[in-house]
Amino acid sequence: MATYDVIFYLFAAITLLSAFFVVTTKNIVYAAFSLLFTFFGVAGIYVLLGADFIAVVQLVVYVGGILILLIFGVMLTNRITSVQMKTGTLQIVPAVIGVALFIGAMLAALIKTSWKNFNAELPVATTHSIGLLLIQQYAVVFELLGIILLIALVGAASMARK
Amino acid sequence: MSQIGLNHFLVVSSILFGLGIFGIVTRKNAVMVLMGVELVLNSANINFIAFAKFGNFGYQGQVMALFVIILAAAEAAIALAIVLNIYKTFSNVNVDEIDTLKD
């Protein structure tokens, strides 16, 4: 299992380092591109957890959709010609203290808890099972989410072009 | 604890959650705040999938993660439309300067 461990630490390092860069850099465009690596790292963690379909959906929706939307948002709300791609920060010190306390409390809680730990079996292809769940047990939720997505996108388009 | 178990994934996701919260509370630009929200949603998704694998819940956790991704897409679209309208009205998107409703 040594290879698995190495790959896990690699993806965890990519995810956390690029997420740290996202929340600390002043340049918005750098932050957007660093978010790309965060999403890739999270997709790798999904693969390590045996969730191949979710990993591909993560790549398609987050990297292909949400990140492009965010970059559009950056480009449309900043004056590129006058090099205003910076963002300010506020209340660094209380935020650092609060977040450090919060992370410490969460880590302490989850390390002290003795989680039920089933030995996970070898990963199998998950798409078939997820598809069956989506059209049987979660059929109503699935349809409602489709309607929500349609309404949200129509609403966003009509709000943005007004 | 040399082998990678549930705790490793939970540690990664809680640190990611903390970084996301840090981004939400410290950044001025509204688009950067949205990036923090995306980090938080991703950390919740890691938790869902980790518990789905190690907690013997079948594929239900993965379906929940799929729903979270769908809602994140809807949220990003709506939020960016709102940010564009704010930019049209105030000519900037700094969340600490947009306080017209405040007296």
Interface residues (C-beta under 8 A of the other chain):
Chain A: M1 Y4 D5 F8 A12 T15 L16 A19 F20 V22 V23 I28 A31 A32 L35 T38 F39 V42 I45 Y46 L48 L49 G50 A51 F53 I54 V57 Q58 V61 Y62 G65 I66 L69 L70 F72 G73 V74 L76 T77 T87 G88 T89 L90 Q91 I92 A95 V96 G98 V99 A100 F102 I103 M106 L107 L110 I111 W115 K116 N117 F118 A120 T126 S129 I130 L133 L134 Y138 V141 L145 I148 L149 A152 L153 G155 A156 A157 M159 A160 K162
Chain B: S2 Q3 I4 G5 L6 N7 H8 F9 L10 V11 V12 S14 I15 L16 F17 G18 L19 G20 I21 F22 G23 V25 T26 R27 K28 N29 A30 V31 M32 L34 M35 G36 E38 L39 N42 N45 I46 I49 A50 A52 K53 F54 G55 N56 G58 Y59 Q60 Q62 V63 A65 L66 F67 I69 I70 L71 A72 A73 A74 E75 A76 A77 I78 L80 A81 I82 V83 L84 N85 Y87 N92 V93 N94 D96
